[in-house]
Amino acid sequence: MLKVLFFGDVYGRPGRRALKKAVPKLKKHYDTDIVIANVENAAHGVGITKKTLAELMDAGIDFATSGNHIFNRKDGIELLNEKDPVLIRPANYPPGAPGVGYKIIPIRTQKLLVVNVMGRVFMKEDLDCPFRAMDTILDEVGSDIKNIVVDFHAEVTSEMIALGMYLDGRVSAVFGTHTHVPTQDFKILPGGTAYVTDVGMVGPTNSVLGVDKDIILRRYLTQMSESMEVADSPQAEVNAVYFEIDSKGKASKIEKIYEVYDV
């Protein structure tokens, strides 16, 4: 059995500070084998830097997924191109994009495949099909790898649900990220795949998806462009999922985690 913690999009300094408090406690409570987090918003809400990734690793993160903002900073590209990366980007970016979209991680005598793919509906990027990209990846790794976790970074709930159903019984878990709003549909699908449409974010509570609420309100009221700034909130919410994978690569348990920390 594998015990896994997966954290939704870590947003800016409040998210990083909350993660520092949450990870050690939750790792101890669940006695986890690996901790994964989506970090594409970890550096001031956009992208990742070497310093912020190191900060998250020091907090107890073992591996990181990402999404559409991962190329926004030079550090992100350099981290993706490392020889043995702890950070992956969506696998359905066209050939030639920096980094890789999946990685096989050894855990004791077992192996865990972590995959990142991105949705296409209402996303500005012109990406390859995430459904067919998953088919290709599963063919490449072969049937020997049974423990498989997929981070589906997407905008539209129907596309997320569809991919979960498409991969049911073929992977251990499919977790949605990107919208920063946690959904309530934590479940194990009929084929044994743990699923939730969106895990939610790790970021400032008094905000609009992590951004200063006053900025967003002005944008809506005036239709004037204004740079996004991370909300200066005294508290941050932690949205995550804990799940267990049995010896056959099927999910045997899934549990929603929601906590709030002073930051």
Secondary structure, DSSP 8 states (H G I E B T S, - for coil): -EEEEEE--B-HHHHHHHHHHHHHHHHHHHT-SEEEEE-TTTTTTSS--HHHHHHHHHHT--EEE--TTTTSSHHHHHHHTSSS-SB---TTS-TT-SS-SEEEEEETTEEEEEEEEE--TT-SS----HHHHHHHHHHHH-TT--EEEEEEE-S-HHHHHHHHHHHBTTBSEEEEESS----S--EE-TTS-EEES----EEESSSBTTB-HHHHHHHHHH-------B---SEEEEEEEEEEE-TTS-EEEEEEEEEEEE-
